[in-house]
Amino acid sequence: MVKLGFIGAGTVGTALSVKLSKAGYPIVVVSSRSQTSARKLAQVIGGCLPVGSNQDVADAAELVFVTTPDDAIAPVVSQIRWHEGQSVVHCSGADSTDILQPARKTGAYVGVFHPLQTCADAKRAIENIPGSTFALEAEEPLLTTLKDMATALDAYWIELKARDKVIYHASAVIACNYLVTLVKLATDLWQTFDIPRHQAIRALLPLIRGTIHNIDAVGIPQCLTGPIARGDTGTIKKHLNALRKTAPGLLSTYRELGLNTIPIALAKGE
């Protein structure tokens, strides 16, 4: 099986290397800005050598994952002497293989292996990988290798073109990051009637989980409930009046979300 190396021992690098190791892939070498992080990861995996330079990773591994912060990928890749026939893969959601051009010029295969998953920390990222989807961008034979890796991780995969990456990543931000924002805004309203945030979150989480379950079980638009789905304009007017008095800063957000919900409600009613 192909020998893997990791440049970057942060959350994504740790989660992927641990899961791939458990799936039978040999992780032979790792480097990181922090030698402590590289040593810790090597100890967790076993049989993995922590090294002091990124070049050492490129010299020892047949397939190198560059799991640095996105802005560091291109500079890191440009400073390494790559070898013809080896593979270089990054895990950025928004960037294409274009930032791996220095490796491609040397005859290396280049690709993208982006986990469509929230990675709050390494432990939770490891737990969340099974069942996730990986966005792949590569040419053969590397593409098949990445597909096999996703399958070995009990995950799904999709192929993307370079031109699709930014919109794909924007979609992920809306679904993940902005969900956090919506929950924050909702719990802010609870504090106007003296319910602290931790209690508001405890109360709202079953509602959120129920909504996600309905999306999964019956799909969009059938999962939509609430006043817009019912055509209850009276309740919407009450909401707008209350927000105007209590939380005027939320009015534009509420209106915009409502306007985008109307087509879903109409589709459900057809």
C-alpha positions in Angstrom: 0.0 0.0 0.0 1.2 3.5 -0.8 3.3 5.2 1.9 1.8 8.4 3.2 3.4 11.5 4.8 1.8 14.5 6.4 3.0 18.1 6.4 0.9 19.7 9.1 -0.1 18.1 12.4 -3.1 20.2 13.2 -6.8 19.2 13.5 -7.3 18.0 9.9 -3.9 16.4 9.5 -4.3 14.6 12.8 -7.8 13.3 12.1 -7.0 12.1 8.6 -3.7 10.5 9.5 -5.2 8.6 12.5 -8.2 7.4 10.5 -6.1 6.4 7.5 -3.7 4.6 9.7 -6.6 2.6 11.3 -7.8 1.8 7.8 -4.5 0.2 7.0 -2.6 3.0 5.3 1.1 3.3 6.5 1.8 6.8 7.7 5.6 6.8 7.6 6.5 10.4 8.3 5.1 13.7 9.6 6.4 17.3 9.9 4.8 20.4 11.5 5.6 23.9 12.5 5.5 22.6 16.0 7.9 19.7 16.6 5.9 18.9 19.7 2.7 18.4 17.5 4.6 16.2 15.1 6.0 14.0 17.9 2.6 13.7 19.5 1.0 12.6 16.3 3.7 10.1 15.5 3.3 8.6 18.9 -0.5 8.2 18.4 -0.1 6.5 15.0 2.9 4.3 15.7 5.6 3.5 13.1 5.6 7.1 12.0 8.7 9.2 12.1 8.5 12.9 13.2 10.9 14.9 11.1 12.3 18.4 11.3 11.7 19.6 7.7 9.0 19.3 5.1 11.6 18.2 2.6 12.2 15.1 4.7 8.5 14.2 4.3 8.6 14.6 0.5 11.7 12.4 0.3 10.2 9.6 2.4 6.6 9.4 1.3 5.0 8.3 -2.0 1.8 10.4 -1.3 2.1 13.6 0.7 -0.8 15.4 2.4 -0.3 19.1 2.9 -2.6 19.8 5.8 -1.4 23.3 6.7 -3.6 26.3 7.0 -4.9 27.2 3.5 -2.8 30.4 3.2 0.4 28.3 3.9 -0.2 25.6 1.3 1.2 27.4 -1.8 4.3 28.7 0.0 5.1 25.3 1.6 4.7 23.5 -1.7 6.9 25.9 -3.6 9.8 25.4 -1.2 10.0 21.6 -1.6 11.9 19.6 -4.2 9.2 17.1 -5.3 9.9 13.9 -7.1 8.5 12.7 -10.4 5.7 10.2 -10.0 4.9 11.0 -6.3 1.5 12.5 -5.3 0.9 15.7 -3.5 -2.6 16.4 -2.0 -4.0 19.3 -0.1 -7.2 19.4 1.9 -8.5 23.0 1.3 -12.1 23.4 0.5 -11.9 26.6 -1.5 -8.6 26.1 -3.3 -8.1 23.9 -6.4 -5.0 22.0 -7.5 -3.7 25.2 -9.1 -1.8 26.1 -5.9 0.1 22.8 -6.3 1.6 23.9 -9.6 5.2 23.7 -8.4 4.8 20.0 -7.6 3.0 19.4 -10.9 5.9 21.0 -12.8 8.3 18.4 -11.4 6.1 15.5 -12.7 4.2 14.8 -9.5 0.5 14.0 -9.4 -1.6 16.6 -7.6 -5.0 16.4 -6.0 -7.5 17.7 -3.5 -9.0 15.6 -0.7 -11.4 17.9 1.3 -13.5 16.5 4.1 -16.9 18.2 4.1 -17.1 18.1 7.9 -16.7 20.5 10.8 -13.4 20.0 12.6 -13.7 21.8 16.0 -10.9 19.7 17.3 -9.0 16.5 16.4 -11.1 14.2 18.6 -14.4 15.3 17.2 -13.1 15.4 13.7 -12.0 11.8 14.0 -15.4 10.8 15.3 -17.2 12.8 12.5 -15.3 11.5 9.4 -17.3 8.2 8.9 -20.3 9.0 6.8 -18.9 12.4 5.6 -18.3 13.3 2.0 -14.9 14.1 0.5 -14.6 16.5 -2.4 -12.0 15.3 -4.8 -10.1 16.9 -7.6 -7.3 15.0 -9.3 -6.4 13.1 -12.5 -5.7 9.4 -12.8 -4.1 7.4 -11.3 -4.3 9.6 -8.2 -8.1 10.1 -8.5 -8.7 6.4 -8.0 -6.4 6.3 -5.0 -8.3 9.2 -3.4 -11.6 7.5 -4.1 -10.3 4.3 -2.4 -9.2 6.3 0.6 -12.6 7.9 1.0 -14.2 4.5 0.9 -11.7 3.1 3.4 -12.7 5.9 5.8 -16.4 4.8 5.5 -17.1 8.1 3.7 -18.6 9.2 0.4 -16.8 11.2 -2.3 -17.7 13.6 -5.1 -15.6 14.9 -8.0 -15.3 18.7 -8.5 -13.7 20.8 -11.2 -11.4 23.6 -10.2 -14.0 26.2 -11.2 -16.5 24.7 -8.7 -14.4 24.8 -5.6 -15.2 28.3 -4.3 -19.0 28.0 -4.7 -18.8 24.5 -3.1 -17.0 25.9 -0.1 -19.4 28.9 0.2 -22.2 26.3 0.4 -20.4 24.5 3.2 -20.0 27.8 5.1 -23.7 28.6 4.8 -24.7 25.1 6.0 -22.1 24.9 8.9 -20.7 28.2 10.0 -23.8 30.2 9.5 -25.9 27.6 11.3 -23.8 28.6 14.4 -24.6 32.2 13.7 -28.4 31.5 13.4 -28.4 29.6 16.8 -26.5 32.5 18.3 -29.0 35.0 17.0 -31.9 32.8 18.3 -30.4 32.5 21.7 -29.8 36.2 21.9 -33.6 36.6 21.7 -34.1 34.3 24.7 -32.0 36.6 26.8 -34.5 39.4 26.2 -36.9 37.4 28.4 -34.2 36.5 31.0 -33.4 32.9 29.9 -29.5 32.5 29.9 -27.8 31.2 26.7 -27.0 27.7 28.0 -30.6 27.1 28.8 -31.7 28.5 25.5 -29.3 26.2 23.6 -30.6 23.2 25.6 -34.1 24.1 24.7 -33.4 24.7 21.0 -31.1 21.8 20.3 -33.9 19.2 20.1 -35.7 21.5 17.7 -32.6 21.8 15.5 -32.0 18.0 15.6 -35.6 17.4 14.7 -35.3 19.8 11.8 -32.2 18.0 10.5 -33.8 14.6 10.9 -36.8 15.8 8.9 -34.5 17.1 6.1 -32.9 13.7 6.0 -36.1 11.7 6.3 -38.5 13.5 4.0 -36.3 16.1 2.2 -36.8 19.6 1.0 -39.4 21.1 0.6 -41.6 18.6 2.6 -39.6 19.1 5.8 -40.5 22.8 6.0 -42.8 23.7 8.9 -43.8 26.9 10.6 -45.8 30.0 9.7 -44.5 30.6 6.2 -45.2 26.9 5.3 -48.8 27.4 6.6 -49.3 30.8 5.0 -49.8 32.3 8.4 -49.1 36.0 7.6 -50.6 37.1 10.9 -47.9 35.4 12.9 -45.2 36.8 10.6 -46.5 40.3 11.2 -46.4 39.8 15.0 -42.8 38.6 14.7 -41.8 41.7 12.7 -43.5 44.0 15.1 -41.9 42.3 18.1 -38.4 42.4 16.5 -38.8 46.0 15.6 -39.3 46.8 19.3 -37.0 44.3 20.9 -34.2 43.4 18.4 -34.3 45.8 15.4 -30.9 44.7 14.3 -32.4 41.3 13.4 -35.2 42.7 11.2 -33.2 42.6 7.9 -31.9 39.0 8.6 -35.4 37.8 9.5 -36.9 39.4 6.4 -34.2 38.0 4.1 -34.5 34.5 5.5 -38.3 34.7 5.2 -38.2 35.8 1.6 -35.9 32.9 0.8 -38.3 30.5 2.6 -41.4 31.5 0.6 -40.3 29.5 -2.6 -39.8 26.4 -0.4 -43.2 26.8 1.0 -44.8 27.2 -2.4 -43.0 24.1 -3.7 -44.3 22.2 -0.7 -47.8 23.3 -1.5 -47.7 22.2 -5.1 
